Amino acid sequence: MSYQSATQTYKDIDSYSGAAFANPHQLIQMLMQGVVDKVSIAKSAMAEGQVAVKGESISKAISIIDGLKASLDQEKGGDIAVNLNDLYDYMQRVLVEGNLSNDEGKFNEVISLMQEIKEAWDSIPVDVREKYSQELV
């Protein structure tokens, strides 16, 4: 097993074990960070001419965004959930466009948007996080 393969296996196991013990709030944080990570990998792959890696990373980022969309509660979330859904749709379209045109600026835009959403999510007070987590159990 190569070093790169071993490193990837570790990352996969680490991600799985982290998700297994995460609360709902932490799972969303992990998904948001996953989008940033996958798009960053795609940017690097594009710069190095690794078309397959770029495409695979963008595909994974789009799938993760699908997971974020599925986690939205349209009834309880109201306008915020609707707006996030629309923003997630927009990010997916921008990723497809960036992939097709090799436009690093589009990848940067998605990274920036997701980081902004993640910062807001991270700033939710702990007592609110715990209350929400308890409601789900």
C-alpha positions as CSV (number, residue, x, y, z in Angstrom):
1,M,0.0,0.0,0.0
2,S,1.5,3.4,-1.0
3,Y,1.8,6.3,1.4
4,Q,-0.9,8.2,-0.4
5,S,-3.3,5.2,-0.3
6,A,-2.6,4.7,3.4
7,T,-3.2,8.3,4.1
8,Q,-6.5,8.3,2.2
9,T,-7.6,5.1,4.0
10,Y,-6.8,6.8,7.4
11,K,-8.7,9.9,6.3
12,D,-11.7,7.8,5.3
13,I,-11.7,5.9,8.6
14,D,-11.1,9.1,10.6
15,S,-14.1,10.7,8.8
16,Y,-16.3,7.7,9.4
17,S,-15.4,7.4,13.1
18,G,-15.8,11.1,13.6
19,A,-19.3,10.9,12.0
20,A,-20.2,7.9,14.1
21,F,-19.8,9.9,17.4
22,A,-21.0,13.3,16.2
23,N,-24.2,15.0,17.1
24,P,-26.5,16.5,14.4
25,H,-24.8,19.9,14.7
26,Q,-21.4,18.4,14.3
27,L,-22.5,16.3,11.3
28,I,-23.6,19.5,9.5
29,Q,-20.2,21.1,10.4
30,M,-18.4,18.1,8.9
31,L,-20.5,18.2,5.7
32,M,-19.8,21.9,5.3
33,Q,-16.1,21.4,5.8
34,G,-16.2,18.4,3.4
35,V,-17.4,20.7,0.7
36,V,-14.6,23.2,1.3
37,D,-12.1,20.3,1.3
38,K,-13.3,18.7,-1.9
39,V,-13.5,21.9,-3.8
40,S,-9.9,22.8,-2.6
41,I,-8.7,19.4,-3.8
42,A,-10.4,20.1,-7.2
43,K,-8.6,23.4,-7.4
44,S,-5.2,21.8,-6.8
45,A,-6.0,19.0,-9.2
46,M,-7.0,21.5,-11.9
47,A,-3.7,23.4,-11.4
48,E,-1.8,20.1,-11.8
49,G,-3.8,18.9,-14.8
50,Q,-5.4,16.0,-13.0
51,V,-8.7,16.1,-14.8
52,A,-10.1,12.9,-13.2
53,V,-9.3,13.9,-9.7
54,K,-10.8,17.3,-10.3
55,G,-14.0,15.8,-11.7
56,E,-14.3,13.3,-8.8
57,S,-13.7,16.0,-6.2
58,I,-16.4,18.2,-7.7
59,S,-18.8,15.3,-7.9
60,K,-18.2,14.5,-4.2
61,A,-18.7,18.2,-3.3
62,I,-22.0,18.3,-5.2
63,S,-23.1,15.1,-3.4
64,I,-22.2,16.5,0.0
65,I,-24.2,19.6,-0.9
66,D,-27.1,17.3,-1.7
67,G,-26.8,15.9,1.8
68,L,-26.9,19.4,3.2
69,K,-30.0,20.2,1.2
70,A,-31.6,17.0,2.5
71,S,-30.9,18.0,6.1
72,L,-33.0,21.2,5.7
73,D,-36.3,21.2,7.6
74,Q,-38.5,23.3,5.3
75,E,-41.3,23.4,7.9
76,K,-39.3,24.5,10.9
77,G,-36.7,26.4,9.0
78,G,-39.0,28.7,7.1
79,D,-37.3,31.4,5.0
80,I,-33.9,30.4,6.2
81,A,-34.3,26.9,5.0
82,V,-35.7,28.1,1.7
83,N,-32.8,30.5,1.2
84,L,-30.2,27.9,2.1
85,N,-31.8,25.5,-0.3
86,D,-31.6,28.1,-3.1
87,L,-28.0,28.9,-2.1
88,Y,-27.0,25.2,-2.2
89,D,-28.6,24.9,-5.6
90,Y,-26.6,27.9,-6.8
91,M,-23.4,26.5,-5.4
92,Q,-24.0,23.2,-7.3
93,R,-24.5,25.1,-10.5
94,V,-21.4,27.2,-10.0
95,L,-19.4,24.0,-9.3
96,V,-20.6,22.4,-12.6
97,E,-19.8,25.6,-14.5
98,G,-16.3,25.9,-12.9
99,N,-15.6,22.2,-13.7
100,L,-16.6,22.6,-17.3
101,S,-14.7,25.9,-17.8
102,N,-11.7,25.2,-15.5
103,D,-12.6,28.5,-13.7
104,E,-10.8,28.7,-10.4
105,G,-12.8,31.8,-9.6
106,K,-16.0,29.7,-9.5
107,F,-14.4,27.2,-7.1
108,N,-13.2,30.1,-4.9
109,E,-16.7,31.5,-4.9
110,V,-18.2,28.3,-3.6
111,I,-15.4,27.9,-1.0
112,S,-16.1,31.4,0.2
113,L,-19.9,31.0,0.4
114,M,-19.6,27.7,2.3
115,Q,-17.1,29.1,4.7
116,E,-19.4,32.0,5.4
117,I,-22.3,29.6,6.1
118,K,-20.1,27.4,8.2
119,E,-18.9,30.3,10.3
120,A,-22.6,31.3,11.0
121,W,-23.4,27.6,11.8
122,D,-20.3,27.4,14.1
123,S,-21.4,30.5,16.0
124,I,-24.7,29.0,17.1
125,P,-24.6,29.0,20.9
126,V,-24.0,25.6,22.6
127,D,-27.3,25.7,24.6
128,V,-29.2,26.1,21.3
129,R,-27.3,23.2,19.7
130,E,-28.0,21.0,22.7
131,K,-31.7,21.8,22.7
132,Y,-32.0,21.0,19.0
133,S,-30.0,17.8,19.4
134,Q,-32.3,16.6,22.2
135,E,-35.4,17.3,20.1
136,L,-34.1,15.0,17.5
137,V,-33.5,12.0,19.9
